[in-house]
């Protein structure tokens, strides 16, 4: 394993963007579907709302993965930048 951060590439932002997009799309579609269900069946609102909460809870792992991927990428970027700045000071 190489100890120098500059020799490692910083992970791509594409996977985190994908998970953020999935999180947003699934959340919006879940909310939209439940709003349509409430409008069509107003008397069943109290039965539909727990399903909405469950649907949004199912979407949360996508957001959590996106946040973890971003955190990992930014940590590696910061380590790489700090190493490069230290190397620049030595010159």
C-alpha positions in Angstrom: 0.0 0.0 0.0 1.4 3.4 -1.0 1.7 5.9 1.8 1.6 9.0 -0.4 -1.9 10.4 -1.0 -0.9 12.0 -4.2 -0.4 8.7 -5.8 -4.0 7.7 -5.1 -6.7 9.1 -7.3 -9.7 10.8 -5.7 -12.9 8.8 -6.1 -15.3 10.0 -8.8 -18.3 12.0 -7.8 -20.5 10.1 -10.2 -21.7 7.4 -7.7 -22.7 10.0 -5.1 -24.6 11.9 -7.8 -26.4 8.8 -8.8 -27.4 8.0 -5.3 -28.5 11.6 -4.7 -30.6 11.5 -7.9 -32.1 8.1 -6.9 -33.0 9.5 -3.5 -34.6 12.6 -4.9 -36.5 10.8 -7.6 -37.8 8.0 -5.4 -38.8 10.5 -2.7 -40.7 12.7 -5.1 -42.4 9.8 -6.8 -43.5 8.3 -3.4 -44.9 11.7 -2.3 -46.6 12.2 -5.6 -48.2 8.8 -5.6 -49.5 9.2 -2.1 -50.8 12.7 -2.8 -52.8 11.3 -5.7 -54.1 8.5 -3.5 -55.2 11.0 -0.8 -56.9 13.1 -3.4 -58.8 10.1 -4.9 -59.7 8.6 -1.5 -60.0 11.4 1.0 -61.7 9.2 3.6 -58.7 6.9 3.7 -56.1 9.6 4.5 -55.2 8.2 7.9 -54.5 4.9 6.4 -52.4 6.3 3.5 -50.2 8.6 5.6 -48.3 5.7 7.4 -47.6 4.2 3.9 -46.2 7.6 2.9 -43.9 7.5 5.9 -42.8 4.0 5.2 -42.2 4.8 1.5 -40.0 7.8 2.4 -38.1 5.7 5.0 -37.3 3.2 2.2 -35.7 6.1 0.3 -33.4 7.1 3.1 -30.7 4.6 2.5 -30.0 6.1 -0.9 -29.4 9.5 0.7 -27.3 7.9 3.4 -25.1 6.1 0.9 -24.7 9.4 -1.1 -23.7 11.3 2.0 -21.1 8.6 3.0 -19.7 8.5 -0.5 -19.3 12.3 -0.5 -17.7 12.3 2.9 -15.2 9.7 1.8 -14.4 11.6 -1.4 -13.9 14.9 0.4 -11.6 13.3 3.0 -9.4 11.8 0.3 -9.4 15.1 -1.6 -8.4 17.0 1.6 -5.6 14.5 2.3 -4.3 14.7 -1.2 -4.4 18.5 -1.2 -2.6 18.7 2.2 0.1 16.4 0.9 0.6 18.4 -2.3 0.8 21.7 -0.3 3.3 20.2 2.0 5.4 19.0 -1.0 5.1 22.4 -2.6 6.5 24.0 0.6 9.5 21.7 0.5 10.5 22.9 -3.0 
